[in-house]
């Protein structure tokens, strides 16, 4: 006995025969209007733009705060550029 749900799902999909399409429903098929395609495209673009704007609005204050924090930390611990000290050594 195999309790693996993946195997049973695959067998069920293979066993089902969808048969012939219903001929009566073929008359209801319509071409997609260009207006519908444009509305869908504009909706997707609007949601994408809103998502990017929201992400930018949330991330930018954190980036600015982090940059100010690094400036503050570097100001408290200056790194010297004098010739008599090595690279990156602190100035006393």
C-alpha positions, 0 to 999 in steps of 0.5 A, a space after each residue: 500500500 502506497 500512501 503517497 498522495 502524489 502518485 494517486 493524484 497522477 493516476 487520477 489525472 491519467 485515468 480521466 478522459 475529458 472526451 469530446 468538447 461540447 459542440 453546443 458551447 463552441 458557438 459561444 466562443 468570442 474573440 477577446 476585444 482590444 479594449 479588454 486587453 488594454 484595461 487588463 494591461 493598464 490594471 497590471 501596470 498600475 498595480 506594478 507601479 503602486 507596488 514599486 512606489 510602496 517598496 521605495 517609500 518603505 525602503 528609502 527611509 531605512 536606507 537614509 537612516 542607515 547612511 546617517 548612522 554610518 556617518 555618525 559612527 565614522 565621525 566618532 572613530 576617524 581613520 587617519 590618512 597621515 603618512 606616518 600611520 599605516 592604512 586604516 589605523 586609528 588616529 590618536 
